[in-house]
């Protein structure tokens, strides 16, 4: 399925984004507006940044899988 068809179901959820330049990023998909994805990304400590990615920069986008329920301690 093309990534453009996935985004409506992923708003408000954690996503991984593959960029056309071979890099990637992850965060919460906050909104889609004017051909851009708005993604809330963690920076460090208690700081977050709302970043914009133009559609032409995106290769694919996927929601995070659910956590395994195994306890490691």
C-alpha positions in Angstrom: 0.0 0.0 0.0 1.4 3.4 -0.9 2.5 5.4 2.2 0.0 8.2 1.4 -2.9 5.8 2.1 -1.5 4.9 5.5 -1.2 8.4 7.0 -4.8 8.9 7.9 -4.7 5.8 10.2 -1.4 6.8 11.8 -2.2 10.3 13.0 -1.6 10.5 16.7 0.5 7.3 16.8 4.2 6.5 16.9 5.7 6.1 13.5 9.0 5.3 11.7 9.7 7.3 8.6 12.1 6.3 5.8 13.3 9.3 3.9 14.3 9.4 0.3 17.9 10.3 1.1 18.4 7.0 3.0 18.0 8.4 6.5 15.1 7.8 8.8 13.4 9.3 11.8 10.7 8.4 14.3 8.2 10.2 16.5 4.4 10.8 16.8 2.6 11.8 13.6 0.7 14.8 14.7 -0.9 16.1 11.5 -0.7 16.3 7.7 -1.0 19.7 6.2 -0.2 21.3 2.9 1.8 18.4 1.6 3.8 18.0 4.8 3.9 15.6 7.7 4.1 17.1 11.1 6.1 14.8 13.4 6.8 15.4 17.1 10.3 14.1 17.7 12.3 13.6 21.0 15.5 15.6 21.2 16.9 15.1 24.7 16.1 15.4 28.4 12.5 16.8 28.3 12.8 18.6 25.0 10.7 17.7 21.9 10.5 19.4 18.5 7.7 19.5 16.0 9.4 18.9 12.6 7.9 19.1 9.1 8.7 16.7 6.3 7.6 17.5 2.7 5.9 14.6 0.9 8.7 14.4 -1.7 11.1 13.6 1.1 9.2 10.5 2.2 9.9 7.0 0.9 7.7 5.1 3.4 6.0 5.4 6.8 5.0 2.7 9.2 3.4 2.5 12.6 5.3 1.0 15.5 4.5 -2.7 16.2 2.9 -3.5 19.6 5.3 -4.3 22.5 6.0 -7.9 23.4 4.5 -8.7 26.8 7.5 -10.5 28.1 9.1 -9.1 31.3 12.9 -9.0 31.2 13.4 -8.6 35.0 
